[in-house]
Amino acid sequence: MTGSSSGIGEAIVKLFAAEGVAVVVHGRNEVRANAVAQAIRVGGGSAEVALGDLTTDVGADAVADAALAGGPIDILVNNAGVYGFLSWTEAAVEDWAQKYNVNVISGVRMIQRLVPQMRERHWGRVIQIGGASSQQPHAMQPDYNATLAARHNLAVSLARELKDTGVTSNIVAPGVVLVEEVRVMITHLASVSGWGEAWEEIEPRATQALVPNDVGRFARSEEVAAAVAYLASPVANYVSGATIRVDGGTSRSVF
């Protein structure tokens, strides 16, 4: 599970561990990754740590080697990524390239290192964490939105490649998820936008202003994790090349 030392990734590995899956916690910050793994162990789960920077081949090699040290990997969840809040006039070519390397190529590196063994064993799950703005991008964050679209595209292509192998490839596409960074940003915006002071007031008003949806709030990491757990389970054997939206209805499309 890449990028699992905080936020959505942390919620996913904790849910997997609670379901009896031996997990590998990945991150670049040793303290945070070890803290997540230790919390899982204290709760009776099994967790190892793989540290490394997936934006380089050397770093990806180190992560894959650490992950495989405890045995074969059956489930790969590519979650590691960055977003940022650059506009079209602010995002330089270097920003686009950096986002693409972190959000797309890092996942490809892990697919290349872990999926061949899944094919040999005739069972496996590859899940990309995508996003609603992959299909309905807005003006802000054009570099980030484009990388989400690439994640969706590569996941479907990979599903076609893995035909008849017993390995599936799917996408979970959240809307805005209430991780700590988002809460801090929204709280700041609330003070200048008049959305109120208590979070119970702020959240529905911020949702309506920024990402209108049918539920009237932001997603929680645990809700995203539940969708990932479904795709990773044996009951999803017949699901491949699919996108599960966890966005409260942000995406206004029948397909």
Secondary structure, DSSP 8 states (H G I E B T S, - for coil): --S-SSHHHHHHHHHHHHTT--EEEEES-HHHHHHHHHHHHHTT--EEEEE--TTSHHHHHHHHHHHHTTS---EEEE---------TTT--HHHHHHHHIIIIIHHHHHHHHHHHHHHHHT-EEEEEE--GGGTS--SS-HHHHHHHHHHHHHHHHHHHHTTTTTEEEEEEEE-SB--HHHHHHHHHHHHHHT--SSHHHHHHHHHHHHS--SSSS-B-HHHHHHHHHHHHSGGGTT--S-EEEESTT-S----
